[in-house]
Amino acid sequence: MDTHTTSATLETLMEQLGLPADDASLQRFVEEHGPLPAATRIEDASFWSTAQSLFLKEAIAQDAMWAPAVDQLDALLRNT
């Protein structure tokens, strides 16, 4: 299977970031870190490690397969 044609999910994004991906953990993450201020880009949020921030930045810049999942996480973090 070509990974470039596979869509990433919110769960696989969390796993890629080294975070728990189950529903309860995701909800807890959003509650702990949201709401994200409107002026803060998701990749610049203070709670990411350097590696996580870089991954998010690259995913957005390259409009990679991760971009829709990053957008979904961004929306969740802003709407808490």
C-alpha positions as CSV (number, residue, x, y, z in Angstrom):
1,M,0.0,0.0,0.0
2,D,1.3,3.5,-0.9
3,T,1.3,5.5,2.3
4,H,1.1,8.7,0.3
5,T,-2.4,7.9,-0.9
6,T,-3.6,6.8,2.5
7,S,-5.5,9.3,4.6
8,A,-4.4,9.9,8.1
9,T,-6.9,9.9,10.9
10,L,-6.9,11.9,14.0
11,E,-6.0,8.7,15.9
12,T,-3.0,8.0,13.6
13,L,-1.9,11.6,13.9
14,M,-1.9,11.3,17.7
15,E,0.1,8.1,17.5
16,Q,2.6,9.8,15.1
17,L,3.0,12.6,17.7
18,G,3.7,9.9,20.3
19,L,0.5,10.5,22.2
20,P,-2.3,8.2,23.3
21,A,-4.9,7.9,20.6
22,D,-7.9,6.4,22.3
23,D,-11.0,8.5,22.6
24,A,-10.7,9.2,26.3
25,S,-7.0,10.3,25.9
26,L,-7.8,12.5,23.0
27,Q,-10.7,14.2,24.8
28,R,-8.4,14.7,27.9
29,F,-5.7,16.2,25.6
30,V,-8.1,18.7,24.0
31,E,-9.5,19.6,27.4
32,E,-6.1,20.2,28.9
33,H,-4.7,22.2,26.0
34,G,-7.7,24.0,24.6
35,P,-8.8,26.5,23.8
36,L,-5.9,27.5,21.6
37,P,-5.8,31.3,21.1
38,A,-6.8,32.5,17.7
39,A,-3.4,34.1,17.1
40,T,-1.5,30.9,17.8
41,R,-0.8,28.5,15.0
42,I,-1.3,24.9,16.1
43,E,2.4,24.1,15.4
44,D,3.5,27.0,17.6
45,A,1.5,26.0,20.6
46,S,3.7,25.8,23.7
47,F,2.7,22.3,24.7
48,W,4.4,20.5,21.7
49,S,7.9,19.2,21.9
50,T,10.3,20.5,19.3
51,A,9.9,17.3,17.3
52,Q,6.1,17.4,17.4
53,S,6.1,21.0,16.4
54,L,8.4,20.3,13.5
55,F,6.3,17.4,12.3
56,L,3.1,19.5,12.4
57,K,4.9,22.4,10.6
58,E,6.1,20.1,7.8
59,A,2.7,18.4,7.5
60,I,1.0,21.7,7.0
61,A,3.7,23.2,4.7
62,Q,3.8,20.1,2.5
63,D,0.0,19.7,2.5
64,A,0.9,16.1,3.4
65,M,-1.5,13.3,4.0
66,W,-1.5,14.5,7.6
67,A,-2.9,18.0,6.8
68,P,-6.6,17.1,7.2
69,A,-6.0,15.3,10.5
70,V,-3.9,18.3,11.7
71,D,-6.8,20.6,10.7
72,Q,-9.2,18.4,12.6
73,L,-7.0,18.6,15.7
74,D,-6.7,22.3,15.3
75,A,-10.4,22.7,15.2
76,L,-10.9,20.6,18.3
77,L,-8.3,22.6,20.2
78,R,-10.0,25.9,19.2
79,N,-13.6,24.8,20.0
80,T,-13.2,23.7,23.6
